[in-house]
Amino acid sequence: MKTIYLSGPIMDEHDGIAREWREQAKKLLGKKFRLLDPMRRAFRDREVDSANEIVEFDLQDVRDADIIIVNYSKPSIGTSMEIFYAAHDLGKFVVGFSPFSFKDCSPWMVKYCTKILPDLESACNYIDVHFG
């Protein structure tokens, strides 16, 4: 069973929004894939004693994953760092979904996402077809 890391904005994101798409991804992919959700940990952003742990646990999830699915709905430093690390350093397959048109996407996200699709359902279907 392949493992998928659910990368996307958390910091400065309303808690419900950060969880909502991840829960939907679990419903769409959870029967065929093992999903790593960074929201499973109870860390709080901007607490000095949690900052290093947050980053290290997320990077460990990226290392443990076979595939990264990324919510590219808004710019996010942490998400961008995870995608760069996954694609550039580890050679992982990265599937993004975004409401942005190609011309409005960051060239960095275009370069380091293997594929960018218009919505979560399309991204999950792509993963299911090619890796399920």
Number of C-alpha atoms within 10 A of each C-alpha: 10 13 18 24 24 24 27 28 21 18 15 9 13 10 11 9 11 19 19 10 16 23 13 14 19 18 10 16 19 14 11 14 18 16 22 20 19 20 14 8 10 9 14 12 13 9 9 9 11 14 13 11 12 16 14 12 13 23 16 10 22 25 17 14 21 19 24 28 27 25 25 26 16 14 14 16 12 16 22 19 12 22 28 20 17 23 19 13 9 12 13 21 19 24 24 28 21 18 16 15 10 13 8 8 17 12 11 11 20 14 12 22 24 14 16 25 19 16 15 22 16 14 22 22 14 15 19 14 9 8 13 14
